[in-house]
Amino acid sequence: MGYDEKVRYLPPEHFIAHTFHEALTQSCHAGLLTGQGPDGKLMVRLREEGDRWTLEHVRVTLQQSDATPFMEVCGGIARVLEDSYVRLRDTDPRWVSKWDEVELMLNPNGPLVHAGSDGDNG
């Protein structure tokens, strides 16, 4: 099948990272994660075997509001990622991992409240 319009002619790891980024950004602006962000990091790992793409690992760190409980933020991130992946998988059979087979790491260093140049890397 190759890289086609379904993956915007990108390698699958780039495409899925963009897809997750867009879903998280939209959710932070007007969805389940409203008020979270804007700082964040996203990494994915997948295995590509011909036209079969196995998503193995997703790591997300998202800045959160002081007022939002840590576990609520992590649950929201997981839900947004899952919904995005399930929609993708329903339209493209090359994504073979079931969501419950994907390893997630969500804010693995704990709450990220003070981020950006004045926070975690300043």
Secondary structure, DSSP 4 states (H G I P E B T S, - for coil): --S-GGGTTS-HHHHHHHHHHHHHHHHHHHSTTTT--S-EEEEEEEEEETTEEEEEEEEEEE---TTS-HHHHHHHHHHHHHHHHHHHHHH-TTB---GGGSEEEESTTS---S-GGGTTT-
